[in-house]
């Protein structure tokens, strides 16, 4: 039973990768650098998670073209997960949170909602949604309505052994030195046992340049 379940996860991962490749066929290519080139990373038992905020126009251009999401109240953070274990890992329950220097936790905004955010017109640009109230999602698309927002988002649901998955998470907050990214919810596919959570400090000096590979397909 466990082998059959794992086989289904591998098949789902294959379809996900194939769909992503087809979607990017006619788009400028974006490829993260080796995970070792990112200073903000943590390794626990052969599983490594790295994080990279994209801040400047030069950095965001490699992934989002002319759009810099930060100018519209949205912070994109690239997350890379490298599985050097011999186990398939489920990312179905993956949860990523951005913690400000004031220890305020902000959950990622789903990529599908980002194009509808009206960032420049929101009075509260820091600290995420007002407690007790859902974030304002307009029915009309705004300046963040570009293919790259969803096309570059983290979508992997399963990570086979010796493989790497990457993509962006989006947060309604500006970046400040001393911020931290929390990653949890990674589970062993065969057993459902949860992996340790990752706590990755995002130091401003270390994240000033994003090591990526980009170009035309």
Secondary structure, DSSP 8 states (H G I E B T S, - for coil): -HHHHHHHHHHHHHHHHHHHHHHTTTS-EEEE--GGG-SSEEEETTEEEEEEEE-SHHHHHHHHTT--GGGGT-EEEEEEEEE-SSS-EE-TT-EEEEE-TT--EEE-B-HHHHTT--GGG-S--SSSS-TTS-----SS--TT--HHHHHTB----EE-TT-EEEEEEEESS---TTEEEEEE--EETTT--B---EEEEE-TTTTSS--EEEE--
